[in-house]
Amino acid sequence: MEARAGDGARALLRVLRDLPGEVCPEEPLAPHTTFRIGGRAAALYRPPTADALVEAVVRARSHGFPWLLLGGGSKVLVPDRGFPGLVLSTAELRSWREEDGVLVAGAGVPLSRVARWGGWKLAGIPGTVGGAVTMNAGTRYGSIGEQVLWVRALLPDGRVRTFAPVECGFAYRDSLFRRLRLPVLSVALRPDRRGDLAPLLAERARTQPLDLPSAGCVFRNPPGQSAGWLIDQAGLKGARIGDAVVSERHANFICNLGHARARDVLELVDLVQDRVVSRFGVRLRLELEVVGA
């Protein structure tokens, strides 16, 4: 296995050798996720521009390498075995400009900066703009899709296309970009300054286990119901497998107590789903993105 992984890393280095930016072979992925879980990638690339990212994806596809786009890593569970291909980090894609009150932001811009600029309902959500648009991230006050004016994304044939809001397919924790696996490169947003960030940040600090590594809410809320309430009523707060535990503070969070493995999290996910189905007849759907699932 290690020899094959090494061969894969060397092959990727050859494919990407003339591109700008840093390529890290055999890169551990746990530090790149908020869960702090996961094995190594064959290689991780930090493109300094959107054009470099596009070229890297085109090359990976043409050479048959699997690839994965990684922003802030806040809704991702990486397998213990890692990822056998190319991981592209959007960390350097932080372009930012304002035009007539409209924000044009690169995929790697932290969502916290957008919240301060004019996205109050996004306050306290970790991650980056690209991931937030892909997941249509939000709170009970609204989602980022409500502020989108256009999205630039990479198509499977290597072309870059600009999508109008009506084309983005925004739904609850979902979008066209998530369903079709289209990398988001940049987005234009209109401001929404209707609320104050401070109460939202205080609410999150009070109700969520921010002191432990997690991926945020694991399950989507069923229509008209709260996943956290269902899990709580099923008696699963504090349920633990290995170092993965259902939070006592918010039952829709699975936390890493220090040495959790992806398999621990997935076993706990299965336990929660089975118990909630048994108690309420409701099958909880994952909000968490499981790499390779």
Secondary structure, DSSP 8 states (H G I E B T S, - for coil): -HHHHHHHHHHHHHHHTTSSSEEEEEEESGGGSTT----EEEEEEE-SSHHHHHHHHHHHHHTT--EEEESS-TTEE--TT-EEEEEEE-TT---EEEETTEEEEETTSBHHHHHHHHBGGGTT--SBHHHHHHHT-EETTEEGGGGEEEEEEE-TTS-EEEE-GGGS--BTTB-HHHHHT--EEEEEE--B-SS-HHHHHHHHHHHS-TTS-EEEE-B---TTS-HHHHHHHTT-TT-EETTEEE-SS-TTEEEE-SS--HHHHHHHHHHHHHHHHHHHS----B-SEETT-
